[in-house]
């Protein structure tokens, strides 16, 4: 049984090494993010001055999309007892990218004294199944 858990950890680390740490050029990343079908919904604040072309924002969003794809690819293959390890690894990395998104300055043209607080919801649109 420990070998199986080790395989889960190795697979997760291989994903980080082979995908997340070898990011493609920003042009390719942008195209891939568009295919990932992310939607940004304003929750509060003026989001009209946000720069969604910010490279750090793009990198964090791309990484979250790749992480989401990896999760859906792997989670169905795992035994119930192995999922705990995978969820713990996944959750740590997911929170890291969320923290990066929260720290990125994607606001253009803010004037002094202007309320700089805004909140957006970023979600991934899933294709509808016609069942």
C-alpha positions as CSV (number, residue, x, y, z in Angstrom):
1,X,0.0,0.0,0.0
2,X,2.8,2.6,0.7
3,X,4.1,2.2,-2.8
4,X,0.7,3.3,-4.1
5,X,0.8,6.4,-2.0
6,X,4.3,7.1,-3.2
7,X,3.0,6.8,-6.8
8,X,0.4,9.5,-6.1
9,X,3.0,11.8,-4.6
10,X,5.4,11.1,-7.5
11,X,2.7,11.7,-10.1
12,X,1.7,15.0,-8.4
13,X,5.3,16.2,-8.3
14,X,5.9,15.1,-11.9
15,X,2.9,17.2,-12.9
16,X,4.4,20.2,-11.1
17,X,7.8,19.7,-12.6
18,X,6.7,18.8,-16.2
19,X,3.8,21.2,-16.6
20,X,3.6,23.9,-14.0
21,X,7.3,24.7,-13.9
22,X,7.8,24.6,-17.7
23,X,5.3,27.2,-18.7
24,X,4.9,27.9,-22.4
25,X,5.5,31.4,-23.8
26,X,2.8,34.0,-22.9
27,X,1.3,34.0,-26.3
28,X,0.6,30.2,-26.1
29,X,-0.5,30.5,-22.5
30,X,-3.0,33.2,-23.5
31,X,-4.4,30.9,-26.2
32,X,-4.7,28.0,-23.8
33,X,-6.4,30.1,-21.2
34,X,-9.0,31.1,-23.8
35,X,-9.6,27.5,-24.6
36,X,-10.0,26.8,-20.8
37,X,-13.2,28.9,-20.9
38,X,-12.7,30.9,-17.8
39,X,-15.3,33.5,-16.9
40,X,-14.7,36.6,-14.8
41,X,-17.7,37.9,-13.0
42,X,-17.5,41.2,-11.1
43,X,-18.8,41.0,-7.5
44,X,-17.9,44.5,-6.2
45,X,-15.9,47.5,-7.1
46,X,-15.1,49.1,-10.5
47,X,-13.6,46.3,-12.6
48,X,-13.6,48.4,-15.8
49,X,-10.0,49.5,-15.1
50,X,-8.6,46.0,-14.6
51,X,-5.8,44.8,-16.9
52,X,-6.5,41.2,-17.5
53,X,-3.5,41.1,-19.9
54,X,-1.2,41.3,-16.9
55,X,1.4,38.5,-17.3
56,X,1.4,37.4,-13.7
57,X,-2.4,37.2,-13.8
58,X,-2.2,35.1,-17.0
59,X,0.4,32.8,-15.4
60,X,-1.6,32.2,-12.3
61,X,-4.8,31.6,-14.2
62,X,-3.1,29.3,-16.6
63,X,-1.6,27.3,-13.7
64,X,-5.0,27.0,-12.0
65,X,-6.5,25.8,-15.3
66,X,-3.8,23.2,-15.7
67,X,-4.3,22.2,-12.1
68,X,-8.0,21.8,-12.6
69,X,-7.4,19.6,-15.7
70,X,-5.0,17.4,-13.7
71,X,-7.4,17.1,-10.9
72,X,-10.3,15.9,-13.1
73,X,-7.9,13.5,-14.9
74,X,-6.6,11.9,-11.8
75,X,-9.2,12.0,-9.1
76,X,-11.5,9.4,-10.8
77,X,-8.6,6.9,-11.0
78,X,-7.8,7.0,-7.3
79,X,-9.0,4.6,-4.6
80,X,-10.9,6.2,-1.8
81,X,-8.1,5.7,0.7
82,X,-5.6,7.5,-1.7
83,X,-7.8,10.5,-2.3
84,X,-6.9,12.1,1.0
85,X,-3.2,12.4,0.1
86,X,-4.1,13.7,-3.4
87,X,-6.6,16.3,-1.9
88,X,-4.0,17.5,0.5
89,X,-1.4,18.0,-2.2
90,X,-3.9,19.6,-4.5
91,X,-5.4,21.9,-1.9
92,X,-1.9,23.3,-1.0
93,X,-1.0,24.1,-4.5
94,X,-4.5,25.5,-5.3
95,X,-4.3,27.8,-2.3
96,X,-0.8,29.0,-3.4
97,X,-2.2,30.0,-6.8
98,X,-5.2,31.7,-5.3
99,X,-2.9,33.7,-3.0
100,X,-0.9,34.7,-6.1
101,X,-4.0,35.9,-7.8
102,X,-5.0,38.0,-4.8
103,X,-1.6,39.7,-4.6
104,X,-1.3,40.6,-8.3
105,X,-1.8,44.3,-9.1
106,X,-4.0,44.1,-12.2
107,X,-5.5,47.6,-11.9
108,X,-4.6,50.2,-14.5
109,X,-4.9,53.9,-14.0
110,X,-6.0,54.1,-10.4
111,X,-6.1,57.7,-9.2
112,X,-5.1,58.8,-5.6
113,X,-8.0,58.6,-3.2
114,X,-10.0,56.2,-5.4
115,X,-11.4,53.1,-3.9
116,X,-9.0,50.4,-5.1
117,X,-11.0,47.5,-3.7
118,X,-12.7,45.1,-6.0
119,X,-13.8,41.6,-6.0
120,X,-14.2,39.2,-9.0
121,X,-15.3,35.6,-9.2
122,X,-13.3,33.5,-11.6
123,X,-14.8,30.2,-12.7
124,X,-14.5,27.8,-15.4
125,X,-17.4,27.2,-17.8
126,X,-18.0,23.5,-18.2
127,X,-19.6,22.2,-21.4
128,X,-23.2,21.1,-21.0
129,X,-23.9,17.5,-21.3
130,X,-27.0,16.6,-23.3
131,X,-28.1,13.6,-21.2
